[in-house]
Amino acid sequence: MSSPKKVNLRTPEVMKLVQAEVEGHYRSPIVEFLRHTGSPIAAAGITVKLAKAFGFCYGVERAIDLAYAAAKVCHEQNIFLLGEIIHNPEVNDQLSGMGIKQLHEVDGQYQIDHLTGEDVVIVPAFGAEVKTTNRIREIGCQVVDTTCGDVMSVWKRIRQYKKEQITSIIHGKAWHEETKATASRAIGDGTEPSGHYLVVYNLKETDYVCDYIRNGGNKEEFLEKFKGAYSPNFDPDIHLRAVGVANQTTMMRGETEEVQNRIRKAIEDRYGVAALDQHFRFFDTICGATQERQDALKDMLDNDKPDVLIVVGGYNSSNTSHLAEMGEVELPTYFIKNSDKLVSPKEICHWNLHESKEVTTKNWLPEGDVQVGITAGASCPNNLIEETIKKLFSFRNVDVTELLPKDLGLPPQA
């Protein structure tokens, strides 16, 4: 099978144009100033403080840059994107407006058979399943691969597990693009023996697996419980004898560590400590940017807790959802995709993680003095954070720009 045609996009001339366009769409000098100073901003009884780390990470910036570059370099060709470049509607809408066409899944398969060798296909930051990339290779499309480096590190570990005939237990969301791409590496491309995987979503599912490792159980019940979350021909009586833990890079580190610890203990109980190396592997594959944002929010909640927390980002963003989960344990937390959801001081539309739908809450912003914390996922651009800050202060008839120095004194952009 031939290698896909690669497109050279990262020339200095192209990237200079891309940088200007990306900054025009997503940059916020106000947010950069507040990040640079690390100080809150206050007026008319409202104090807004930002987490120390939030917003775009390097992997997201790289993916967006490459997509914008493809639109410039390949503008005379059809450009297609496998799903969404990242989980943020603002960014995906911008790409659609630039003529990049989104390819959708039907019954778990991307509709790509109509593509030709003259077309350009962008692989998103989450990566893509082996079967999809193989088909693109067969067609001969030009490929712009924006897969995050942290995701590819997980793939390397999964392939090693497969080589050692160890089942990959992946802590993640079986329906998430990244997890599906990662799981496909456990199966391989058909040129060598297939491996196996099992996806566990939470600690409850982990405990079920651990009990099966220790004591065995009803195979049919197991397979029904995890339907859609394991490899073809997976047999828990066979394929849980030797396991390696990995994870979707945007999961909560603490939960992933607990998944690892519980599975390790189950293996020890079944086979003994002396045999652990024969039956268990683990590799830390949490994304550094995800962890940095979680740590920054924890620092805010532990040491400078506001009265209200706003989390900004796409509702289908895994890393953003986990920030909202962290917040709602400690204080009133509202997960919004943009400032339009701040309807008024008396009404906010926000995503309910437990009901998986947008809901409306009344009287959400306390009257009088109030401290509002803001954080954002790794796929949220700064301009959306700026608009959120401006909207908050507008509720007290304050223009944020009047609170800041005319010369923000920001270091030059790289």
C-alpha positions in Angstrom: 0.0 0.0 0.0 1.5 3.3 -1.0 2.1 6.2 1.4 -0.4 9.1 1.3 0.8 12.2 -0.6 1.9 14.8 1.9 1.4 18.5 1.5 4.2 20.9 2.4 2.5 23.8 4.1 4.9 25.1 6.7 6.9 27.4 4.5 7.8 30.8 6.1 5.7 32.7 3.5 2.6 30.6 4.1 2.9 30.5 7.9 3.4 34.3 8.1 0.1 34.8 6.3 -1.5 32.1 8.5 -0.3 33.7 11.7 -1.8 37.0 10.8 -5.2 35.4 9.9 -5.3 33.2 13.0 -4.5 36.2 15.3 -7.2 38.2 13.6 -9.8 35.6 14.3 -8.8 34.4 17.8 -6.4 36.7 19.5 -7.4 38.9 22.5 -4.9 41.5 23.7 -7.2 42.0 26.8 -6.9 38.3 27.8 -3.2 38.2 27.0 -2.7 41.3 29.3 -4.6 39.6 32.1 -2.7 36.4 31.7 0.6 38.3 31.5 -0.1 40.3 34.7 -1.8 37.5 36.6 -4.1 40.1 38.2 -7.8 40.2 38.5 -9.9 43.0 37.0 -12.6 44.7 39.0 -15.2 47.4 38.8 -18.7 48.1 40.0 -18.7 45.2 42.4 -17.5 42.6 40.0 -14.1 41.0 40.2 -13.0 38.7 37.4 -10.1 36.4 37.8 -8.7 34.0 35.3 -7.1 30.6 36.0 -3.3 30.6 35.6 -3.6 28.3 32.6 -6.5 28.1 30.1 -7.3 28.2 26.5 -5.5 27.0 23.4 -2.6 24.5 23.8 0.2 24.0 21.4 -1.4 21.0 19.8 -4.6 22.9 19.0 -2.7 25.9 17.7 -0.7 23.6 15.4 -3.8 21.9 14.1 -5.5 25.2 13.4 -2.4 26.6 11.7 -2.2 23.6 9.4 -5.8 23.8 8.5 -5.6 27.5 7.7 -2.4 26.8 5.7 -4.2 24.1 3.7 -6.9 26.6 2.8 -4.3 28.9 1.4 -2.0 26.5 -0.4 -4.6 24.1 -1.7 -7.4 26.6 -2.5 -7.9 25.3 -6.0 -8.6 21.8 -4.7 -11.4 20.3 -2.7 -10.4 20.3 0.9 -12.1 17.9 3.3 -11.9 17.6 7.1 -12.5 14.3 9.0 -15.1 15.5 11.4 -14.1 18.5 13.5 -10.5 19.9 13.7 -11.0 20.4 17.4 -14.1 20.4 19.7 -15.0 24.1 19.4 -17.8 25.4 17.2 -16.3 28.8 16.7 -13.2 27.3 15.1 -15.0 24.7 13.0 -17.4 27.3 11.7 -14.4 29.5 10.6 -13.0 26.6 8.7 -16.3 25.9 7.0 -16.4 29.6 6.0 -13.0 29.1 4.3 -14.4 26.4 2.1 -13.2 23.4 4.1 -15.8 20.7 3.8 -16.6 18.5 6.8 -16.8 14.7 6.3 -19.3 13.0 8.6 -19.6 9.5 10.0 -22.6 7.2 9.2 -22.8 4.1 11.3 -19.2 4.7 12.5 -17.8 5.0 9.0 -16.6 8.3 7.4 -18.2 8.8 4.0 -15.0 9.0 1.9 -15.5 6.8 -1.1 -16.4 9.8 -3.3 -13.0 11.3 -2.7 -10.3 11.3 -5.5 -6.6 11.5 -5.6 -6.8 15.2 -6.3 -8.5 16.0 -3.0 -7.0 17.1 0.2 -8.0 15.5 3.5 -7.2 17.1 6.9 -6.8 14.6 9.8 -7.9 16.4 13.0 -6.0 16.9 16.2 -7.6 13.7 17.7 -6.2 11.6 14.9 -8.2 9.0 12.9 -8.8 5.3 12.9 -6.5 3.0 11.0 -9.2 1.8 8.7 -10.0 5.4 7.7 -6.4 6.4 7.0 -5.8 3.2 5.1 -8.8 4.0 2.8 -7.5 7.6 2.2 -4.1 6.1 1.3 -5.8 3.7 -1.2 -7.6 6.6 -2.8 -4.4 8.6 -3.0 -5.6 11.8 -1.4 -3.2 14.5 -0.2 -3.1 14.4 3.5 -2.7 17.2 6.1 -2.1 15.4 9.4 -2.7 17.6 12.4 -2.7 14.7 15.0 -1.5 15.9 18.3 1.9 14.7 19.4 0.6 13.6 22.8 -2.0 11.4 21.0 0.7 9.8 18.8 2.7 9.0 22.0 -0.3 7.0 23.2 -0.5 5.2 19.9 3.2 4.2 20.2 2.5 2.6 23.6 -0.7 0.8 22.3 1.3 -0.6 19.4 3.9 -1.9 21.9 1.2 -3.6 23.9 -0.1 -5.2 20.8 3.4 -6.4 19.9 3.7 -8.0 23.4 0.2 -9.6 22.9 -1.1 -7.5 25.8 -4.6 -6.2 25.8 -4.9 -2.4 26.0 -7.3 -1.2 28.6 -8.0 2.4 27.6 -9.5 4.9 30.2 -11.6 7.1 28.0 -14.9 7.6 26.2 -15.5 4.9 23.7 -17.4 7.2 21.4 -14.8 10.0 21.4 -12.7 10.4 18.2 -9.4 10.2 20.0 -10.3 7.0 21.8 -11.6 5.4 18.6 -8.4 6.3 16.8 -6.3 5.0 19.7 -8.2 1.8 20.0 -7.8 1.1 16.3 -4.0 1.0 16.9 -4.5 -2.0 19.1 -6.1 -3.9 16.2 -3.6 -2.7 13.6 -3.9 -2.5 9.8 -4.3 -6.2 9.0 -0.7 -6.8 8.0 0.1 -8.5 11.3 -1.8 -10.3 14.1 -4.5 -8.2 15.6 -4.4 -7.1 19.2 -7.2 -6.4 21.6 -8.6 -3.5 23.6 -11.2 -2.6 26.2 -12.4 0.9 26.9 -13.5 1.8 30.5 -15.2 5.1 31.1 -15.1 5.5 34.9 -14.2 3.8 38.1 -17.5 1.9 38.3 -16.7 0.2 35.0 -13.1 -0.3 36.2 -14.3 -2.1 39.4 -16.5 -4.4 37.3 -13.5 -5.3 35.2 -11.3 -5.8 38.3 -13.9 -8.1 39.8 -13.9 -10.2 36.5 -10.1 -10.3 36.6 -10.1 -11.6 40.2 -13.1 -14.0 40.1 -14.2 -14.5 36.5 -17.9 -14.2 35.8 -20.6 -14.3 33.2 -19.0 -13.7 29.8 -22.2 -12.8 28.0 -23.1 -10.3 30.7 -19.6 -8.7 30.4 -19.8 -8.4 26.7 -23.2 -6.9 26.8 -22.2 -4.3 29.4 -19.2 -3.1 27.4 -20.8 -3.5 23.9 -19.2 -1.1 21.5 -16.1 -0.7 23.8 -14.0 -3.7 22.9 -12.1 -5.2 20.0 -13.6 -7.8 17.6 -13.5 -11.3 19.1 -12.6 -10.0 22.5 -12.9 -12.7 25.2 -12.6 -11.5 28.8 -11.7 -15.0 29.9 -8.6 -14.8 27.7 -7.8 -11.2 27.0 -7.8 -9.9 30.6 -4.9 -12.2 31.6 -2.3 -9.6 30.5 -3.2 -6.0 30.2 -1.7 -2.6 29.7 -3.4 0.6 30.8 -3.4 3.7 28.6 -5.9 6.6 28.3 -7.6 9.2 26.3 -5.2 12.1 26.8 -7.9 14.5 28.0 -9.2 12.5 30.9 -8.8 13.5 34.6 -5.3 12.5 35.7 -6.5 11.5 39.2 -9.1 9.2 37.8 -6.7 7.6 35.3 -4.2 7.0 38.1 -7.0 5.3 40.1 -8.0 3.1 37.1 -4.3 2.1 36.9 -4.0 1.3 40.7 -7.2 -0.7 40.8 -6.4 -2.8 37.8 -2.8 -3.3 39.1 -4.2 -4.5 42.4 -6.7 -6.9 40.7 -3.8 -8.4 38.7 -1.7 -8.8 41.8 -4.6 -10.5 43.6 -5.1 -12.9 40.7 -1.5 -13.7 39.8 0.6 -12.5 42.7 3.1 -9.7 43.1 6.0 -11.7 41.7 4.1 -12.2 38.4 3.0 -8.6 38.0 5.5 -7.8 35.2 4.1 -10.7 33.1 0.5 -9.5 33.4 0.5 -5.7 33.8 1.9 -2.6 32.0 1.2 1.1 32.5 2.4 4.3 30.9 1.4 7.9 31.8 -0.3 9.3 28.8 -2.2 12.3 30.2 -1.7 15.4 28.0 0.5 18.0 29.6 -1.8 20.9 28.6 -4.8 19.1 30.0 -3.1 18.5 33.3 -1.8 22.1 33.4 -5.4 23.5 33.1 -6.7 21.1 35.7 -3.9 22.0 38.1 -4.5 25.7 37.5 -8.2 25.4 38.3 -7.5 23.3 41.4 -5.1 26.1 42.6 -7.9 28.6 42.1 -10.4 26.5 43.9 -8.1 25.7 46.8 -6.4 29.1 47.3 -8.6 31.8 45.8 -12.1 30.4 45.4 -14.5 32.8 43.6 -18.2 32.9 44.2 -19.1 31.7 40.7 -17.1 29.8 38.1 -17.6 30.1 34.3 -16.1 27.5 32.1 -15.9 28.4 28.4 -15.6 25.9 25.6 -17.3 23.5 23.2 -19.9 21.3 24.8 -18.4 18.2 23.3 -14.9 19.0 24.5 -13.6 16.3 26.8 -11.0 18.4 28.6 -13.4 21.3 29.0 -16.1 19.0 30.5 -13.6 17.8 33.1 -12.9 21.4 34.1 -16.6 21.9 34.6 -16.8 18.7 36.6 -14.1 19.9 38.9 -15.8 23.2 39.4 -19.3 22.0 40.2 -18.1 20.0 43.1 -16.9 23.2 44.8 -19.1 26.1 43.7 -21.9 27.2 41.3 -20.3 26.4 37.9 -21.7 27.3 34.5 -20.3 25.7 31.3 -21.0 28.0 28.3 -19.8 27.8 24.7 -19.8 31.6 24.2 -20.9 34.9 25.7 -24.3 34.8 24.0 -25.2 32.3 26.7 -24.9 35.1 29.3 -28.4 36.3 28.7 -28.5 38.7 31.6 -27.6 38.9 35.3 -30.8 37.0 35.9 -30.5 34.3 33.2 -27.8 32.1 31.9 -28.0 29.2 29.4 -25.4 26.5 30.1 -24.5 22.9 29.5 -25.7 20.4 32.1 -23.2 17.6 32.2 -25.5 15.2 33.9 -28.4 15.7 31.5 -26.3 16.2 28.4 -28.3 19.2 27.4 -28.4 23.0 27.6 -30.4 24.3 30.5 -31.4 27.8 31.8 -30.7 28.9 35.3 -32.3 32.0 36.8 -30.7 34.5 39.2 -27.2 33.0 38.6 -25.1 36.1 39.2 -25.3 37.4 42.8 -26.1 41.1 43.3 -23.6 43.3 45.0 -20.0 42.4 45.3 -19.2 39.1 43.5 -16.0 37.3 42.4 -16.3 35.4 39.1 -13.6 32.9 38.1 -13.1 32.0 34.4 -11.3 29.1 32.9 -11.4 27.5 29.4 -10.6 24.3 27.7 -7.5 23.7 25.5 -9.7 24.1 22.4 -11.2 27.5 23.4 -9.8 30.6 21.6 -9.0 33.8 23.6 -11.5 35.9 21.7 -14.4 33.9 23.3 -12.9 34.5 26.7 -12.6 38.2 26.1 -16.2 38.4 24.9 -17.3 36.6 28.1 -15.4 39.1 30.3 -16.9 42.1 28.4 -20.4 40.7 28.7 -20.0 40.2 32.5 -19.0 43.8 33.0 -21.7 45.1 30.7 -24.2 43.8 33.2 -22.9 46.6 35.5 -22.6 49.1 32.7 -18.8 48.9 32.6 -16.6 49.0 29.5 -13.7 46.7 30.2 -11.4 48.6 27.9 -11.6 51.7 30.1 -10.3 49.6 33.0 -7.0 48.7 31.2 -4.1 50.9 30.2 -4.1 52.1 26.6 -0.7 50.5 26.1 -1.1 47.0 27.4 2.7 46.5 27.4 2.4 43.0 26.0 5.5 41.1 24.8 5.6 40.8 21.0 4.0 37.7 19.4 6.4 35.0 18.4 
